[in-house]
Amino acid sequence: MSYLDPTRYTVDARSTGRWRKIEDGSYGYCGISGDPIGLQRLLLRPTAELSFEEKARQEELERSYTKRRG
């Protein structure tokens, strides 16, 4: 019986995507705005796909949505 660990598959898929970004030169750039993510953020979180500003905007939208529902 074969068992596929979904967690490992997700991590492997994300790693493959990051390698592609490194190869095509898009690693380190925000997926929404296209702005550079910033060295400090990448050093703290190498998997970051959004700039600090876009991530803050996303989290604010999530908080406002939660407040409206709550």
Summary of the structure (lengths in Angstrom):
residues: 70
radius of gyration: 15.7
end to end distance: 45.1
largest distance: 47.2
contacts: 134
relative contact order: 0.10
helix: 61%
strand: 3%
